[in-house]
């Protein structure tokens, strides 16, 4: 079952889209956007997307203090999840800007429910079978590059070992959340990297030493008795 995220600040429109989708047997996620604005709202929504990993996003352009096209560009920094704009902006330049910002389709309000469902089905069909693989993770000015196994900030870069990269990837993909040592060890074992608890501590120390060289010695925080968090 496909999981669709609805990012819409108009509560009536949000409920209507939610009803349409649930009646068509989609799972939905509707982040609360009315209590935040601007940069705070953007970071909140990006974290929701990172954490929930939806199959498709329905995105309004006019959000509180935030342009949806800017949000879409930020999403594209770490994900290729399909984005369909659903907006009251009807101008040709608005649609062009939406597509250029990384959108996959553009639906104008007022819309017809069958059209919305048809557009969603078409985008999902077009993107089906394409794995949602993140090759770059970004957080707090840092970028983790999977393909060349490096972490960078402000033009400075450090190479990571296979184990260090796997640890960083797990922490970046759960940015803002506490990741337990057990979760990290389980993830490493799933990746055929067999280390014990002491070796994990050594690897965390080595990662911190590399982060210090690029100005990120405080990026990974130890949450005593719980795990690690960035």
N, C-alpha and C positions, 0 to 999 in steps of 0.2 A: 504494500500500500504506500502510495506516495505521500510525502510529508511536505506541506506547503506553508511557508511563512508569509503572513499578511502584515505589511507595515503601512498602517493607515491611521491618521490622527482623528479622522471623523468617526465617532463611535457608531453612528447609524450605518455609514458605508462599511465599516469594519464588520459589524454584525451581519449585514446583508451578504458580504463576500464569504464570511464564515459559514452562513447558512447554505449558500449555493454550493460551496465546496463539500461540506459535510454530507449534504443530500446526495452528492455524487461520489461519496465514499472515499474522499480524501481526508487525511489527517491534517489538522491545522495547528499553527502556532501564531498567536496574536500578541506580540510584545506590547506592553503598556507604554505609549509614547507621549501621552498628554502631560505627564508630570515632569518632564525633562525638556531641555532646549539645547540647541547648538552643539558644541563640542561634547558636552556631557551626554546628550542624546545619541550622538554618533558613536561614541565609545560603548555605550550601553547596547546599542543595536548590533555593533560589530561583534561584541562578546556573545550576544544571543545567537548570532549566526555561527560563530566559531564552535560554540558549545553544542548547539542542536543539529547542525549540519543538515539543513532542509534540502529537499530535492529541487525546490523551485521557490522563488521569492516574488510576491506581488508587491510592488513598491510605488507609493505615492511620491510625487515630486515635491509637493509643498508640505513639508514637515515643520514643526515648531523650531524656528531659528536654524533650519538645516535644509539645504537643497538636496533632493533625492538623487540627482545626478552626481553630486559630490560623494554621497554615500556609496553609490554604485561603483565609482572609481576606487574608493577605499576597499570595498569588497573584492574588487578585482586584484588587489595587491596580494591576496592570499587564497582566493577561491574562484573557480569558474562555474559556480552554481548558476543556473539559468535565472535571469531577472526579467520580469515583465512589468513595465510601468503601467499603472492604472491611475490616470490623472485627469483633472479638468482642463489642463492646458491643451489647447487644440491647434496651436500654430505649427506650421511646417518646421520652423527652426527649433521649436521645443522638441518635436519628435526626433529631428536630426541630432540634437544635443543628447537626447536620451540614448539613441543607438550608439553614438560616438563615445559615450561614457561607459559603454560595456553592456547596455541593455540588449535583450534578445527579441523583444517585441514591445509594442506601445499601444495601449488601449485607452481611448478617451471616454470620459464621463459626459452624459449618462450612457451607460452601456447596457447591452442585452445579455442576460445570463447565458443563453446558449452560445453566444459569440465568445464570451469570456472562457467558457469551458472548452470550446473548440480550439481557441488560441493556446490554452494551457496544454491540452492534449497534443497539439502539433509541436510545441516546444519540447515537451517531455519525450515525444517520439523521436525528435531530431537529436536530442542529447542522450537518449538511452544508450547504455553500453559504454559510455565514456566515463571512465573512473574519475571520481573527484579526488584528484591527487594534488596536494599542495607541494610545490617545489620551493616556495619561499614563504617563510613565516615572518611577520613583522610585529614588533611590540616595543613601545617606549623608545622609538628611534633606533632600535636594533633590528637587524635582518638576519635570519637564519636561512642559509642557502643549502638546500638538500643535495643538489646535483654536484656541487664542488666541495661539499662538506666544510663550509666556513661559516663564521659568524662575524658580522661587521657592524660598524657604526661610524658615521661621519668620515668615511673614506679610509678608515683603518679596519684591518681584517685579520682574523686568526683562524688557522686551520684546526679542524677537530678530528679526533680519531673516530672510528666507527661506533664505539661505545659512547663517547662523548656526544656525538651527533644524535644518537638514538635518545639519550637522556634529554638533550636540549629540545629535540622535536616533541617529546611528550610534554615537557613543561610549557613550551610555546603554544602547543595546541590546546592547553588548558590554562592559558594566561589569566591571572586573577584568581585562580582556584588553587587550593592546596592539593598537592599530589603526594600520596604516602610513599614511603620507601618500598612497601610491599607492591604497590602498583608499578613503580619503576622497575623493580626486579622482575615482576611478571612480564612486563613489556619487553625487557631485554631477553628473557628466556624465550618469549614468543618469536623474537628475532634471531634465535639461535646464538645468543650471546650469554654464556653461562658464567655469571659472576656471583660472588657472595656479598653479604652485607658490608663487610670491611672493604672489599674492593669497590663497592659503590661509593663509600665515603671518600676513597682515594680519587675516584673519577670526579666527584663533585668538587673536591679541592683543586684538581687540575683545571676544570672548567672555569672556576672562579679566578684562578691565576691568569688564564687567557683573557677572561673578561676584563680584568684589571688593566691589562695592556691597552684596551680600547675604551677605557673609561666606564666600565660596567661592573665594578667590583661589588656593588650593592644590588645587582639585578636579581640574583637568586637568594631568596631569604629562607633561613631555616625556621620552620614553625615547630618549636620544641614539642616532642611527643606526637606530632601530627605528620610532618613531612617537609616538603619544599614548595615554594611559591614564587612565581615571578609576577 
